[in-house]
Amino acid sequence: MDSTKPDSSAEKDIEVSSSRSTPQDFVAFDHTRRRLKNRHVQLIAIGGTIGTALFVQIGNALIKGGPASLFIAFSLWSTFILAINNCLSEMVTWMPISSPFVRYADRFVDPALGFAAGINFFIFEASLIPFEVTAFNVVLHFWTDKIPIEAVICFVLVSYAFLNFYAVKYYGESEFWLASGKIILAVGLIIFTFITMVGGNPLHDVYGFRYWDPSKVQGAPFAEHIKTGSLGRFLGFLACLIQASFTIAGPDYVSMTAGEAQHPRKNLPRAFSSVFYRLTAFFVLGTFCVGTVVSYRDTDLVDALSDARPGAGSSPYVIAMQRLQIPVLPHIVNALILTAVFSAGNSYVFCASRTLYGLALDGKAPGWFKRCNRNGVPFWCVGLTLAIALLSFLQVSNNSAVVLQWFVNLVTASQLLNYAVISFTYIRFHNALKTQGIERDTLPHKSRWQPFCGYYGFVGTFIMAFVSGYEVFLPGNWDIPTFLFSYTMIGVCPVLFVFWKVFQRTEWRKLEDIDFFDKDRALVDQYEEECVEEHPHPTIMRRFWNLLCT
C-alpha cells in the first residue's frame, strides 16, 4: 500500500467527531463516503443486471433451446446465484469494505489471487461499458438512424462522467430511478403475457400455452441445436444455460456498494436476500413468459435476430405485440429498454472504478488511484474506466452486432471465473473460522446451507467457464477470434496469479493466521456504534417505503 501521507482533507475525512455522527459524515479509512441508502443498494444490483439480455438477446437462447430448455436452464442457474449470494452475504456483512470480494481473496487465500481476481473483475466490468454503449445506439435505431453514432456515444459517456465524478449519492439516486424503470418493464411484460394469453388482445386470440404444445409447434417444448435427437435437445439446453450464466447476476453488485453503504450490517443482509428473490422472479418468470408469447420457430423472430433488427425490434415481446396487432406498446418497451441499457452501463462504471480503487488500497495498483475528491469519489479510477469505455467508438467502423458479440464473448468467462473465486474464498473463510474456533452464530449475518453453497458455487461456475465457448471446437466451427475472445481470460488469470506470486513472493494464507479483527473491521465496528440513523422514528409513509425496498 502506498505509504504517502494523505492530504489534509483526507485526514479530516477519517475522523469521527462524536457519537452524534451521521452516515453522511462518517468516512472509512479509504476516504470514500457512506452515502448509499438502503433503497439505493437494493436497486443498484438490479440496475447492473437487467438489460438487453433479458428483453432482447434472450430470443437467441429461445431459438436454440425452445421454451422448456430456456425455463429450466434459467431456473437451474438461479440456484448457483443463490449459492454465490449466500457466500457473499456472510463475508460482506462481516467486513463491509470497498471492493470487498477482490480484497477477501487477498486476506483469506493469497494476495496473488486477490491481484488476479481484481484485474479479471476490472476487465469484466470495464468491457461491459462499451457493450452497453453499443447496445444503447442499437436500441435508439428502433426509432431513427439519423443521429450520428459519434454523437450518441459522446452523450452516453458524458452522462456517465457526470453521474460518477461527483458525490456517490448522485450515482445512487440515478440508479434508483433508472432501475425502477427496469422493474416496471419486467413486471409489465409479465402482466402483458398473462393478459394476452387469456385473450386480452385486439385479435381475441386465446393462445395460452400453444407454443409449448408439440402437437401445434413441431419439436416443442425442447428445440434441437446443432445436432438432432436427444443430443441436439441437450445442446439446446446447454446453449440456454450458457446464456443464463452470462445474464443472471446481482450479488456481486450488492457487495460492491459495501464500502459506501449506510449501516451495512443492517442494510446489506436485507439487500442480499431481497435482490436474489427479485432477480430470480424476473428471470425465471421472464423466461417462462418469453417462451409463452412467441414460438421458438417463429419466422419473424428468427429473421429479426439474424438481421439484428435495432432495439426492441428483435425482442420476442415486440414480435408478439406485432403479431397481436398492438400498436403502441413496442415504443413504450423500447423506451424502457433504452433506460435499462443506460442504467446497466452506469452500474458498470461504478463497479469497475471501485474495483480499481480496491486494488490501489491493497497496493496492487499505482498509489495515485487511491486519491479521492472532496465528495469521496476516486476520480482517477473513474477517469481510467471511462477512458476504456472509448472502445465504444469501434462500432463507428464495424457492424454493431459484431462489436456486441466481441464484448459478450470476452466477458462471459470473466464473470464465471469471478464467481468461482468468490466461492473458493468463502470456503477458505468458513474453514478459517472453524480452525480459529469462531462460531458462525457470532457473525453479523449467518447464511444458509454452508459450506455446501461454497462448494456448489465453485464447481458449477468453474466448469461453466470452460464450457461456455465449446461450440468453437465442433467440426467446421473453428475460428481463432472466437476462441481467443472465449478463453483469453481463462488463460490470463493464471498468468496474473503466477506473476504476482513470483514478483511479490506472496504466501498462501494459513487458516490459523488469517486475521478476522484487523483495522478495517475495527473501523466498521466504530462506524456502526457511533453513527445514528437519519430517521430513527420513521413516519407511516417511510415505513411503507422501507417495506417496498426490503
N, C-alpha and C positions, 0 to 999 in steps of 0.2 A: 504494500500500500504506500502511496506517496506520503512522504514524511513532511512535506512543506506545510508551513503554518497557514491555516485558513485566514481569509481576510476578516476584518473586524465585524462585518455584518454577519458572517457565518458564525463567528464566536457568539455573537449576540443571539443568533437564532437557536443555539443549542441549550441556552439557559432556560430553566423553568422557573419563572418568577415566584410563584406561590401556589398554594393549594387551590387558588381560585382561577387557575389557568383554564382556558377553554380549548377545545380541539383545534381551533384555528390558530391559536397562539403557539401550541407546542410543536416543536420540530425535532425529529430524531437526529442522531449524530451525523447522518448523511446529508442533512440540510434540505431534504425535501420536506413538504408540509402536509400534515394530515388534514386535508380539506375535502376529501371524498366522503359524502354522506352515505348512509345505508342504501338509499334509493339509487344513488349513482352506481355503487358497487353492483347492485342487483342487475341493473340494466346494461352495464359495460360488458359483462360476459355475453349477453345476448347480442349486443352490438357487434362484437367481434366474431360471432359465429354465423348468424343468419344473414345470408347474402344471396347472390345469384344462384349459388349451388342448390339451394332448397327450392327455388321458384322456377329456374330456367334449366340449368345444366342437369338436373335430376332426370330430365327427359331422356338423356343418353343412357342412363342406367336402366330406365324403364324399357327401352327398346331392346337392350341386351339381355335382360333377365326376366321381364314380364312382371306383372303386379305382385304375384306371390313372393317371388325371389326378392324383389325390392323391399317389400314389407318385412320379410323375415330377416334379411341382411341388416337393415337398419335397426330392427329390434335387437338382434344379436349384438351388434356393435355398441348399442347403448349400454349393455352390461359391462363392456370394457371401460366405457367412460365412467360408469358408476364406480368401478374399481379405482380408476385414477382419481376420481373425485374424493373417495374415502381416504386415499393415501395423502393427497394434498391437504385436505381439510384438517387433519390431525397435526401435520407438521407446521402448516402455515399459522394456525392459531397458537401453537406453542411459541413460535418465533416469527411474528409478522414484520418482515424487513423488506427492503427494496430488492427486486429481482430474486425472490425467495428460493424457488426450486433450483435455480442455477447455482446459487451460493450454498444450498444444502448439499449438493453433490460434492462441493469442496469440503464442507465440515464433516459430513458423515461417511464419505467414501475416500476421495483422493482429490487434492487440488487440481490434478491433471484432468480428471473427469469434469470438474467444475469449469475448467477452461474450454474443453471440447464441447460440453453441453451449452455453455454460454454463446460460443461462436455459432454453433449449429442453430440455436434458437434465434439469435440475432439475424442470421442469414434468412431463416424461415420467415420471420416477421417482416423484415425489410423487403424481401422478394414479393410478399403478398401485396405491398402497397402499389407497385406498378401493375400488378394483376387487377386490382380493384379500379385503378385509374383507367386502365384499358377497358374494363367492363363498364365503367361509367360512360365512356364515349360510345360504346356499343349500344347501351340502353337508350342513350339520348337519340340515337339514329332511328329509333322506332317512330319518332315524330318528324325528324328532319336530318339531312346530311349536309346542310348548307353551312353549318357552323364549323369553322376550321378546327382540325384536330389539335393544332398547337394551342388555340385559344381555350379549348376545353381542358387540356392538361394543365395549362397555367392557372386557370380558375380553381381547379381542384387542389393543386399543390399550394397555392397561396392561401386558400381556405384552411388547409391542414396546418400551415405555418401559423396562421392567426390563432387557431384554437389550441395549439400545442406550445407556442412560445411564451404565452402569458400564464397566469395562475392556473393550476390544475383544476380549480373549481369550474373554469370556463369549459375545459375539456369534459369534465364530468357532467355539467349541465347540458352541453350539446349532445353528448351520448345518451343522456336520459331521454330527451325528447325524440332524437332520431331513432333510438331503439324502441321507443314506444310506438312509432310508426310501423316498425317491423312486426311487433306483436299484433297490432291492429290488422296488418296484412295477413299474417299467418292464421289468426283466428277467423278473419273474414273469409279466407279461402276454404277453411274447414266448414264454416256455416254455408258458404256457397255450394259446396259439394252436397251437403245433406239436403238443402232445399231443392236443388235442381234434380237430384237423383230420384226424388219422390214426385216429380212432375212440376215443380215450381219454376218453369221456364217458358219462354214465348211459344215453343213448339208443343208444350204439354207432354213432353217425352218422358215417361216414367222408365228411365233406363236402369235404375237400381244397380245390381252387380252384374250387368250384362257383359262387361269386359273381363270378368273373372270366369265366365262360363265357357268351358271348352266346346260346347255344342254351338255357341254363337261366334266365338273367336277361336280360330284354329291355333292349337298349341297352348292356349290359356289354361291355367294362370302362370305356367312356367315356360319361359322362352328358351330357345336353343341359341347358343352363341358359339361361333367358330366351328364347333363340331355338331353332330346330330346325336339323337338319343339321350341316354342318361348322362353321358359325358358332356354333351352340349348344354343340357339343363344345369349341370353342376358349374360349368364355366360361366353360364349366365348369372348364377347366384354369386359366383366369385367376383364377377365384374361389379355387381351391386354392392358387395362387401367392400371392395376397394374404393368405390365411390363413397360409401358410408365412412370409411376410415379417414378420408380427406374432409368430408363435410361436417361431421359431428365433432364438436369441441366444446369448450366452455370453462372447465375447472382451471385451466392454466391462465385464462384471462382474469378470473376472480383473484387468483393468487398474485397476479402482477400488481394489483391495487393495494397489497398488504402494507407496503411502506408509506402509503399516503391515505389510508382509510382511517376514519374516525372510529374510536373504540373497537379496534379489530377483534379483540377476544369475544366481544358480544355480537358484532355485526357479521363477521366473516363466516362463522358456522351456519348462520341463517342463510347467508348468501349461497354458500356451497350447496346446502340441501335444497333450497328452492330453485336454484338455477338448473340443477340436474333434472328435476322433475319437469320444469318448464321446457327445457330443451328436448327431452325425450318425448314429451307430449307433442311438441311442434313437429319433430322429425318423424316419430313413429306414426302419429296420426296424419302428418303431411304426406308421407309416402303411401299410406293407405288410400288417402284421397286422390293422389296423383294417378294411381292405378285404377281408380273407380271412375274418374271423369272422362278418361280417354283410353282408347285401345292402344296397346303397345305396338300394334301393327298399323295404326292409323297413318295413312299416306301423307296427310298434311303435316303430322308431327315429324315423320321421317324426312320429308322434304325440307321442313323448316330448320331442322338440326343440320342436315347435310349442306344446306345453303347458308347456314349461320345467319339466319334472319336476325336483325338487330333487336335488342331489348327484349320486351315481353313477347315479341313475335315468335320466339322459339319455346315459350312456356307452354307446358301441357294444359295449364288452366286457361290460357288465352285461346289455344286451339279449341278447347271445349266451349268457350264462350262464343267463338265464331261459329262453331257447328250448331250451337243452340240459338244463334242469331240474337245475341245480347250485345248491343252496340256500344255502350258507354264504359262498361266495366274494364275492358282491356286497357283503356287510357288511365283509369284510376290505378290499376295494378302496375302499369309501367311507371307511373309517378312514384308509387310507394317503393317499387324495386329500385328506382333511382336513388331515393333517400337511404335505402338499405345498403346499397353499394357504397355510397359516400360514408356512411356510418362505419362500415367494416374497415375501410381504408384508414379512417380516423383512429380506430382502435389499434390498428397495426402500427401506426406512427408512435402511439403512446407505449405500446409493449416493446417495440424494437428499441426505442430510446432508453427505456428503463432497464432493459437487459444490458445494454452497453454501459449504462451508469453503474449497474451492479458489478460488472466486470472491472470497471475502474476502481470501485470501492475496495475490491479484493486484490488490487494490484495486477490485474490481468489485461488491462488496457491502459493507455497513457493517462497520467495523473490529471491532465487538464480536462479530461472528460468528467471529472468529479465536480467541476465548477457549476454552481447554480446561480441563477439571478435572484433578485430580492424576493421573488414570489416562490422560490424553491423549485424552479424548473431547470433541469440540466440542459442548458441551451446548446452546448456543443454537441451533446448526444442527439438532440432533436435536429440540429443542423446537418449532421452527417447522415442521419436517417432520411431526411428529405433530399439530400444530395443523391443518395442511391435511388430514390424514387424518380429521379430524372430519366432512369431507364425507360420510363413510360413513353418517351419520345421515339422508342424503337418502332412503335406502331405507325409512325409517320411514313416509313418506307417499307413496312411489311403488313401483311394481312392481319387484321386484329385478332381473328380466330387463331392464327398461328402463334402470335405473341401470347395470347391467353394460355394456350396449351404448353408453351415453353415454361411459363411460371408454375402452372399446375404440376407438371412433371417434376420440376426441381424441388418443390416444397413438400410433396406428398411424403416422401421418405423422411424428411426432416421432422415433420410432425410426429411420425410414429417413433422415430429414434428418441425424440424428446420425451414422449410418454414412457418409453422403456427405461430411460434414465430416471424419471420420476419414481417409477415403480421400484426399481432397484435401490434407489436412495432410501425409499421408505423401508424396504426390507432391512437395510443397514440401521436405520433409525430405530426400528422396532427391536432388532437384536441388541443394539447398544443399550436401550432402556432395560431390557431383560438382564443383560450382563451386569449392569450397574445397580440392579435392584430397585429401579424406579418404577413404581406401579403406574400403569396407564390410567387408572382411575383418578390419579392426581393431575392429569393433564387438563388444560382449559377445555378441551373438546376431545372426546374419545369416539372414533368412528367404528362402524360395524364390520364384522366378518374379517378381522385382521388376525394373522398376516396373510390369509388366503387372498385377499384383494391385491396385495403387493405381488404375489407370485402369478396370479391370474392375469393381471395387467401387464406384467413384464413379458411373460411367454407369448401372449396374444399379439401385443404391439411389435415385439421383436421379430416374430415370424412374418407378420404382415408387411414389415418394412422391406423384406426381401421378395415377397410375393407380388407387391404392387405393380412391378414392371415386367411380370413374367411373359407377357404376350410377345415381347421383343425376341424371345428365344424360340418361338414357334417357327416351323419351316416356312420360309418365304417372308417372314416378318422382321428379319434382322435389319436394324437401322442404327447407325452409330450415334447420331444426335439424340435419338430417343433413349438409347442405352445410357448415354452419359447423363442426360437430364434425370433419368430414373434412379441411377445408382451412384451418382457423384458423391452425395453427402454420406452414403454408407461407407465409401472409401476414404473420404476426407476426415471423418470423425476419429477413426483410429490413429490416423497420422497426426492429428492435432493432440490427441491424448499422449502419444509417444513423444512428440516434440516437447510438450510442456514438462513431461516427466523427466526427460533427459536434460532439458535446458535448466529447469529449476530443481532437479534432483528431489522431487516430491516423494513422500512416503504414503503407502496405503494406511489409512487411519485404523488404529487398533480400537476395537469396540470398548475396551475398558478406559481408553484415553480420550474418547470423544467428550467434548465439553458442552454440557447442556445448560450451563448457567453463566455464559460469558457476558461481556458488556452490552452486546446487542439485546440479549434477553433482559438484562437489568434495566436498560433504558425503556423498553416496552413496559415492564412492570411499573416503573416510575410514572410513565405516561398514564397508564390505566388507573393508578392510585390518585394522581394529582389533578387529572382533568375532570371537569364536571360536564354533564350533558347540557346541550343547548336548551332543551325543552324537558326539564325534569318532571313537569306536570303537564303533559300534553292535553290539548283540547280534544273534544269528541271527533272533530274533523281530522285532526292529526293522527289520532288513534286509528281511524278508519283508513287513512292513507298508509300508515305503517303496516296495517293488516294486508293491504294490497301488495305491498312491497316485500312481504315475507313469504 
